[in-house]
Amino acid sequence: MRAGVVAACATLLLGCGFARAAEAHTSHRSTGSSKSGLPTIISAPSHLKPGQQAVVAADVGLNAACRLSLSRAHVRTVNSSYGASAGGALEWVWTVPRAAKSGTSVATVICANTRHRAHSKIHVSGRRRGDKAAATHFHVVSIKANESPLVSGLGGAGYPPYGSVMVPGSDWFGGHGVNVDSNGYGDNDNGRYQCVDLVTRFVAAEHFGPTIWGNANQLYQDAPSSSYVHHPNGSGYIPVAGDIITLAGGPYGHVVIVNQVIGDTIYVMEQNASSTGRSQLTIDTANGYISGEYGLGVIGTLHAKANTNPPGSSSPPPPSVPAPTVPPTQKAPPNSASATYQVYGTGSNGLFERTGPGTYSEAGWLPNGANVQISCQTTGSSVNGSDIWDLLTDGYYVADYYINTPDVGHYSPGIAQCVSTTPSPSPSPPTWHAPAGSSPGSYNVANTGGDIVYERSGPGTSYSKVGSLPAGAKIEIACQTTGTSVNGSDIWDMLTNGDFLSDYYTNTPNFDKYSPPLSQCEHS
């Protein structure tokens, strides 16, 4: 199978705020070569987040000249350059800006040879105050994927009509696959439903990584190592459901998707080859060598790093959320409220809950779209550029990148930041106290810019967070001492509850020195 790329790139100033990729929405596709009813959008993301690759694909007819228009209320419309569809379909690809603003945009496919237009809404879960304009590159790609003539089953009697569904997505990959479509009768070199088309749609639906461009026999070498693990044929690796097996032979090769492996048989899904959309390969389980089909030899297997299927499976692991066995080392600040959000952008893989904010042990599983109750947010291992993790009310953590919170890569307004439950590094019992006979003073939290300020277990930023106070909150200061410098002031206030607060964030009379009549703390 071969794929052509139209050299058409234009710089877009995106006044709309695109965000992280979520479950791809696939609409009904054209079932013939007639221009009637075209263009028709094949697939488009329904939800996106900053930093994600966005792809809109459409059936437009052979040799049609079309462009994509992105519009949003109160922001100027952005248009791509025109692309020519040598293979009957076009894709528009761009990367969502990191500073994207939240909102809903409308993607419209416009072709020069017809007044009919196709529309799709794309919701953005970006920043509340994102940039109205952010530069990015916009690529127009012509889908022209001709299957190798060595592959039997291309056209011919008994082959389903062009565009018809041979295997619905609900019938494979545990009910989470994509439709396996027929490429029609005859030697249809320009047919839309080539073998690489199945892989492209499947990868997009499962969010396994970026689209892999090229002929079928080029996919193995072109798949980015950041998203895929490459297993050469005969390396000992046994494929799992969702893996991609590439084959060589003829000008363009072939590619299939693993549905299930039982013993020495690999059950695969394919387009533009068998008349049923299904086939089988044989593997030597001793060394992992896979025998090819249709006279083609296997190059190797691509395993998406986002694919969590265990060996022998045909579906993602079932949901399971056991009770925590180890108390969390963090908690929500006192008097904070939990917030409800949803899992986004995981496809059928779902999202693992973990015992800590990073690559800790898997403790549970949540399907895409599931509601989650977030107690607070903290930082941990980076996931697609975001180091924010959400502590749920069940005591487990999930990567915030896969939750539809307002901000990506930053703490989200309205969600508390977690505080530590680990012992304070300060001596126990505390070594500070107010002098005998001294009286506390009443002041307020100030100079925070509207944000909260943390109470700590000692006079410095190295001490653990033990609480938080909103801007303007009334405080009772028992005494003052010195500690870590904050914005030029090393004065810290011990409150009557025993917690410490940087004096910089209070309205005491003096900025960087003791404020009479407040007493100075004594060491016990």
C-alpha positions in Angstrom: 0.0 0.0 0.0 1.4 3.4 -0.8 0.4 6.8 0.5 0.9 10.2 -1.2 1.4 13.5 0.6 0.4 16.8 -0.9 3.1 19.4 -0.3 0.7 22.0 1.0 1.5 23.7 4.2 0.2 27.0 5.5 0.8 28.8 8.8 -2.3 29.3 10.8 -3.0 31.9 13.5 -5.4 29.9 15.5 -7.8 32.3 17.2 -9.6 29.4 18.6 -8.3 27.4 21.5 -7.8 23.7 20.7 -7.0 21.3 23.4 -6.2 17.6 24.2 -7.4 14.9 21.9 -10.3 12.8 23.0 -12.5 10.1 21.5 -12.6 10.5 17.8 -16.0 10.9 16.3 -16.6 9.0 13.0 -19.4 10.0 10.7 -21.0 8.0 7.9 -18.8 7.8 4.8 -19.6 7.8 1.1 -20.1 4.4 -0.4 -19.3 5.2 -4.1 -17.3 7.4 -6.4 -20.1 9.7 -7.3 -19.6 13.3 -6.2 -23.2 13.5 -5.0 -23.3 14.2 -1.2 -19.6 14.9 -1.0 -17.6 16.1 0.8 -18.4 13.9 3.8 -16.3 14.0 7.0 -14.9 10.5 7.8 -13.4 11.3 11.2 -12.8 14.3 13.4 -11.9 14.8 17.1 -14.8 15.8 19.3 -12.6 17.0 22.2 -9.0 18.2 22.1 -6.4 19.6 24.5 -3.2 21.7 24.0 -0.2 20.0 22.5 -2.3 17.3 20.8 -2.3 16.4 17.1 -5.6 17.1 15.5 -6.7 15.3 12.3 -9.9 15.9 10.2 -10.4 13.4 7.3 -13.0 13.6 4.6 -14.2 11.8 1.5 -14.1 14.5 -1.3 -14.1 12.5 -4.6 -11.2 11.9 -7.0 -9.0 14.9 -7.9 -11.2 17.3 -5.9 -9.6 20.6 -4.6 -10.7 21.2 -1.1 -9.7 23.3 2.0 -10.5 23.2 5.7 -12.0 26.2 7.5 -11.9 26.6 11.3 -14.3 29.1 12.7 -15.3 30.3 16.2 -17.5 33.0 17.6 -15.8 36.4 17.9 -12.5 35.1 16.4 -11.6 35.3 12.7 -12.0 32.3 10.5 -8.8 30.4 9.6 -8.5 28.6 6.2 -6.0 26.1 5.0 -4.6 26.1 1.5 -6.4 24.0 -1.1 -5.3 20.3 -1.4 -5.8 18.0 -4.4 -7.3 14.6 -3.6 -5.4 12.2 -5.9 -6.9 9.2 -4.0 -10.4 10.5 -3.3 -9.9 11.7 0.3 -8.0 14.4 2.2 -6.7 14.8 5.7 -5.9 18.1 7.5 -3.4 17.8 10.3 -2.3 20.4 12.9 -0.9 20.5 16.4 -3.0 22.3 19.0 -1.1 25.3 20.5 -0.1 24.9 24.2 -1.7 28.3 24.9 -5.0 27.3 23.4 -8.2 28.9 24.8 -11.3 26.9 25.8 -14.3 26.9 23.5 -16.0 25.2 20.6 -14.8 25.6 16.9 -16.5 24.4 13.7 -14.4 22.6 11.1 -15.9 23.0 7.6 -14.7 21.1 4.5 -15.1 23.3 1.4 -14.5 22.0 -2.1 -14.2 24.0 -5.3 -16.4 21.7 -7.4 -19.5 21.7 -5.2 -21.6 24.0 -3.0 -22.1 21.1 -0.5 -20.1 21.5 2.7 -19.4 19.1 5.6 -19.2 20.3 9.2 -17.9 19.0 12.5 -17.8 20.6 15.9 -14.6 20.4 18.0 -14.7 21.2 21.7 -11.6 22.6 23.3 -10.7 22.0 26.9 -7.9 24.5 27.0 -7.1 27.5 29.3 -9.7 29.9 30.5 -7.4 32.8 29.4 -5.6 31.3 26.6 -4.1 33.1 23.7 -6.5 34.2 20.9 -3.8 33.7 18.3 -1.1 31.0 18.3 1.0 30.0 15.3 1.1 26.4 14.1 1.7 24.4 10.9 -1.3 23.0 9.0 -0.7 20.1 6.7 -3.0 19.0 3.9 -2.6 15.3 3.1 -3.9 13.4 0.1 -4.9 9.8 0.9 -3.8 7.7 -2.1 -2.9 4.2 -0.9 -2.6 1.6 -3.6 -2.4 -2.0 -2.4 0.3 -4.4 -3.6 -0.8 -6.4 -6.7 0.5 -9.5 -5.0 -2.2 -9.3 -2.4 -5.1 -11.6 -3.4 -8.7 -10.7 -2.7 -8.3 -7.3 -4.3 -11.7 -6.9 -6.0 -13.1 -9.8 -7.9 -16.4 -11.7 -7.6 -17.7 -12.2 -4.1 -15.9 -9.1 -2.8 -18.4 -6.8 -1.0 -19.4 -3.5 -2.7 -17.1 -0.5 -2.3 -17.4 1.2 1.0 -19.6 -1.4 2.6 -18.8 -2.6 6.1 -17.3 -6.1 6.2 -16.7 -6.3 10.0 -18.3 -3.7 12.3 -16.0 -2.2 15.0 -18.2 -3.7 17.6 -17.3 -7.2 16.5 -13.6 -7.1 17.2 -11.0 -5.7 19.7 -13.4 -6.4 22.5 -16.1 -4.3 20.9 -13.9 -1.3 20.6 -12.5 -1.7 17.1 -13.3 0.4 14.0 -15.3 -0.7 10.9 -13.4 -2.9 8.5 -14.5 -1.6 5.0 -14.5 -3.1 1.5 -12.4 -1.5 -1.2 -14.8 -2.6 -3.9 -14.7 -4.6 -7.1 -11.9 -4.8 -9.6 -8.3 -3.6 -9.4 -9.3 -0.5 -7.5 -5.9 1.2 -7.1 -7.5 4.5 -6.1 -9.9 3.1 -3.6 -10.3 4.8 -0.3 -10.3 1.7 1.8 -6.8 0.5 1.6 -5.0 -1.6 4.2 -3.3 1.5 5.7 -6.7 3.2 6.0 -7.7 0.6 8.6 -4.5 1.1 10.6 -4.8 4.9 10.4 -8.4 5.0 11.7 -7.7 2.4 14.4 -4.6 4.2 15.7 -6.6 7.5 15.8 -9.6 5.9 17.6 -7.4 4.2 20.2 -5.1 7.2 20.6 -2.1 5.0 20.2 0.0 7.8 18.8 0.4 10.1 15.7 -0.6 8.9 12.2 2.1 6.8 10.6 2.5 8.0 7.0 3.9 5.9 4.2 3.3 2.7 2.3 2.4 -0.4 4.2 6.0 -1.7 3.9 7.3 1.6 5.3 5.1 1.7 8.4 7.5 -0.4 10.6 10.5 1.8 10.0 8.5 5.1 10.1 6.6 4.5 13.3 8.0 6.8 16.0 9.8 5.0 18.8 8.3 7.5 21.2 4.9 5.9 20.6 5.7 2.3 19.4 8.0 -0.5 20.4 9.5 -2.2 17.3 9.7 -6.1 17.4 11.5 -7.6 14.4 10.0 -10.9 13.1 11.5 -13.8 15.0 12.7 -11.7 17.9 10.7 -13.9 20.4 7.9 -11.4 20.9 4.3 -12.7 20.9 1.9 -10.1 19.6 -1.2 -8.9 21.7 -4.5 -7.5 20.6 -4.1 -4.1 19.0 -0.6 -4.7 17.6 0.2 -3.8 14.0 2.0 -6.4 11.8 3.7 -5.2 8.6 4.5 -7.3 5.6 6.9 -6.8 2.7 6.5 -8.0 -0.9 5.6 -6.2 -4.2 6.0 -2.4 -4.4 3.9 -1.5 -1.4 3.5 -4.5 1.0 0.6 -5.0 3.4 -0.4 -4.4 7.0 -2.8 -6.0 9.4 -4.1 -5.5 13.0 -4.0 -8.2 15.6 -7.4 -9.1 17.1 -6.4 -12.1 19.3 -3.7 -14.7 19.6 -4.6 -18.2 20.6 -1.8 -20.8 20.7 0.2 -20.5 17.4 -2.6 -18.7 15.6 -2.8 -14.9 15.2 -6.3 -13.7 14.2 -6.0 -10.4 12.3 -8.2 -7.8 10.7 -7.3 -6.3 7.3 -8.6 -4.3 4.4 -8.1 -4.6 0.6 -7.1 -8.2 0.9 -9.5 -10.9 2.1 -13.2 -10.6 1.1 -14.2 -11.0 4.8 -11.9 -8.5 6.4 -10.4 -11.3 8.6 -7.4 -13.5 8.2 -5.0 -15.7 10.2 -1.3 -15.8 10.6 0.8 -18.6 12.1 3.5 -17.9 14.7 6.2 -20.1 16.1 5.8 -19.5 19.8 9.3 -20.7 20.5 11.0 -17.9 18.7 8.2 -15.5 17.7 8.6 -16.0 14.0 5.4 -15.2 12.1 4.6 -16.7 8.7 3.3 -14.3 6.2 0.3 -14.4 3.9 -0.5 -13.9 0.2 3.1 -14.6 -0.6 4.3 -11.7 1.5 6.8 -11.9 4.4 6.5 -10.3 7.8 8.8 -7.4 8.6 7.9 -7.0 12.2 5.3 -6.0 14.8 4.6 -2.6 16.2 3.3 -2.4 19.8 1.8 0.9 20.8 3.1 2.0 24.2 -0.4 3.1 25.0 -1.7 -0.4 24.3 -2.2 -2.1 27.7 -3.7 -5.4 26.5 -2.3 -8.5 28.1 -1.2 -11.5 26.0 -4.0 -13.5 24.5 -6.7 -10.8 25.0 -9.0 -9.2 22.5 -10.2 -6.4 24.7 -8.9 -3.9 27.4 -8.7 -5.1 31.0 -12.1 -5.0 32.8 -12.9 -2.2 35.2 -11.7 -2.9 38.7 -11.2 -0.5 41.5 -10.1 -2.3 44.7 -10.0 -0.5 48.0 -6.6 1.2 48.8 -4.2 -0.9 50.8 -1.7 1.8 51.6 -2.8 5.2 53.0 -2.0 8.1 50.6 0.9 10.3 51.5 -1.1 13.4 50.4 -4.5 14.8 51.2 -6.8 17.6 50.3 -6.4 20.8 52.4 -9.0 21.2 55.3 -12.4 22.5 54.2 -11.7 22.0 50.5 -14.4 20.4 48.3 -14.0 17.7 45.7 -14.8 18.4 42.0 -16.4 16.1 39.4 -14.8 15.7 36.0 -14.5 12.9 33.3 -11.9 10.7 31.8 -11.0 11.9 28.3 -8.8 11.0 25.4 -8.1 7.3 26.2 -10.2 5.6 23.6 -11.1 2.0 24.5 -7.9 1.7 26.6 -9.4 3.5 29.5 -7.2 5.0 32.3 -5.3 3.3 35.1 -5.5 4.6 38.6 -2.2 4.4 40.4 -1.0 4.3 44.0 1.0 7.5 43.6 1.4 10.6 41.3 3.5 8.9 38.6 4.4 5.4 37.3 3.4 3.8 40.6 1.6 0.4 40.8 -1.7 0.1 38.9 -4.6 0.0 41.4 -7.7 0.4 39.3 -9.1 1.1 35.8 -11.5 3.7 34.5 -13.2 3.6 31.1 -13.2 6.6 28.8 -15.9 9.1 29.8 -16.2 7.8 33.4 -16.9 10.4 36.1 -14.2 11.0 38.7 -14.2 12.9 42.0 -11.0 14.9 42.4 -10.0 15.7 45.9 -6.9 17.8 45.0 -4.0 18.1 42.5 -0.3 17.6 42.9 2.8 17.1 40.7 4.5 13.9 39.6 5.8 12.1 36.5 5.3 14.0 33.2 2.6 12.5 30.9 2.6 14.1 27.4 4.1 17.2 28.8 1.9 17.6 31.9 3.2 16.8 35.4 -0.1 17.4 37.1 -1.8 14.4 38.8 -5.2 14.3 40.4 -5.8 12.6 43.7 -9.3 11.0 43.6 -11.6 10.6 46.6 -11.0 6.8 46.5 -7.3 7.5 47.4 -5.8 6.8 44.0 -4.1 9.0 41.5 -4.7 9.6 37.7 -2.8 11.6 35.2 -4.5 15.0 34.8 -3.7 14.9 31.0 -6.5 12.4 30.6 -9.1 14.3 32.6 -11.1 17.2 31.2 -10.0 19.7 33.8 -9.8 23.3 32.6 -6.0 23.6 32.4 -3.3 21.2 30.9 0.1 21.3 32.5 -1.1 23.7 35.2 -3.2 23.5 38.4 -6.8 24.1 37.5 -8.8 26.8 39.2 -11.4 25.5 41.6 -9.4 22.4 42.5 -7.4 22.4 45.7 -3.7 21.6 45.7 -2.8 18.5 47.8 -0.9 18.9 51.1 1.5 16.3 52.6 0.5 13.8 55.3 4.1 12.7 55.9 5.9 13.8 59.1 7.2 17.4 59.1 11.0 17.8 58.8 10.8 20.1 61.8 11.5 18.8 65.3 8.6 17.2 67.2 7.3 18.7 69.4 7.7 22.2 67.8 10.5 24.3 69.2 8.7 27.6 68.8 6.2 29.2 71.2 5.0 32.7 72.1 6.5 34.3 75.2 4.5 33.9 78.4 2.0 36.7 78.8 2.1 37.9 75.2 -1.0 38.5 73.3 -1.8 37.5 69.7 -2.6 40.1 67.0 -5.4 40.0 64.4 -4.3 40.5 60.7 -5.3 39.4 57.2 -3.8 37.4 54.4 -2.6 39.8 51.7 -0.4 40.2 48.6 -1.5 36.8 47.1 -2.9 38.1 43.8 -6.2 36.4 44.7 -4.6 33.0 45.1 -4.5 30.8 48.3 -1.4 30.8 50.5 -0.1 27.7 52.4 0.3 27.2 56.1 3.4 25.1 56.9 4.7 23.1 59.8 7.7 25.3 60.3 9.1 28.7 59.3 10.3 27.9 55.8 9.2 26.5 52.4 11.1 23.3 53.1 8.5 22.4 55.8 5.4 20.4 54.8 2.1 22.1 53.8 -0.5 21.6 56.5 -3.3 23.9 55.4 -4.2 26.8 53.1 -5.8 30.2 53.5 -7.7 32.2 50.9 -6.8 35.9 50.1 -8.2 38.2 52.7 -8.7 35.5 55.4 -8.5 36.7 59.0 -5.5 35.3 61.0 -4.4 35.4 64.6 -0.6 35.8 64.9 0.9 34.4 68.2 4.5 35.5 67.5 7.1 36.1 64.8 10.4 34.4 63.9 12.9 34.1 61.0 13.1 31.5 58.3 13.3 31.0 54.5 13.2 34.2 52.6 10.1 34.8 50.5 10.2 37.7 48.0 12.9 39.4 50.1 11.3 38.9 53.6 12.6 36.2 56.0 10.0 36.9 58.6 7.5 34.1 59.4 4.4 34.4 61.6 3.4 31.5 63.9 -0.4 31.4 64.1 -2.3 30.6 67.2 -3.1 27.1 65.8 0.7 26.4 65.7 1.1 26.7 61.9 3.5 29.1 60.2 2.8 31.6 57.4 5.3 33.8 55.5 4.9 37.3 56.8 5.1 38.6 53.2 1.6 37.3 52.6 0.1 39.3 55.6 -0.8 42.9 56.2 1.5 43.4 59.2 3.0 46.9 59.4 6.6 46.0 58.4 7.6 44.2 55.3 11.0 42.6 56.1 11.4 43.0 59.8 9.5 42.3 63.0 6.2 44.2 63.5 5.6 45.5 67.0 3.6 45.0 69.1 3.8 41.3 68.0 6.2 39.4 70.2 9.1 37.3 68.9 8.9 33.6 69.2 11.0 31.7 71.7 12.6 28.3 71.4 11.8 25.7 73.9 
